[in-house]
Amino acid sequence: MHHLKGGRHILIMIGSILIIAQISMMGLIDYIKDGDTFLYLSFVAQGLGGFGGGANLTASMAILSSFDGQEREMYIGWIEAANGIGLLFGPLIGAFLFSMGGYQTPFFSFGK
C-alpha cells in the first residue's frame, strides 16, 4: 500500500477545505440582496473552489506518479472516469435537488 508522502496529504486536505468553503458560500450567498456584493462573492467562492480542485488534482496525480506501469494507468483511468461521471450526472442531480428544495438545497446537500 502506498502512503502519502511529503506535503501531498496536506495539499489534499487544504483543497478539500477550500471546496467545502466554496460550496457553503454558494449556499449562503442567496441571502445577499445587493447585486454587486452577490457577484463579487460568487467570484470569490468560485475562485476558492478552483484553487481547491486544482490542489486536489495536482496532489492526487503526484501520488499516482509513485505507482508502477499498469497500476498507475488504471488509477488515472478511475480518476478520469469519476470526473466524467460527475460532469455527466452532477447537473442532473443538482437540478433535481433545486426543484425539490430551492436554491440552497444542492449546495447544502453536497457541502456537508
C-alpha positions, 0 to 999 in steps of 0.5 A: 500500500502506498502512503502519502508522502511529503506535503501531498496529504496536506495539499489534499486536505487544504483543497478539500477545505477550500471546496467545502468553503466554496460550496457553503458560500454558494449556499449562503450567498442567496441571502445577499440582496445587493447585486454587486456584493452577490457577484463579487462573492460568487467570484470569490467562492468560485475562485476558492473552489478552483484553487481547491480542485486544482490542489486536489488534482495536482496532489492526487496525480503526484501520488499516482506518479509513485505507482508502477506501469499498469497500476498507475494507468488504471488509477488515472483511468478511475480518476478520469472516469469519476470526473466524467461521471460527475460532469455527466450526472452532477447537473442532473442531480443538482437540478433535481435537488433545486426543484425539490428544495430551492436554491440552497438545497444542492449546495447544502446537500453536497457541502456537508 
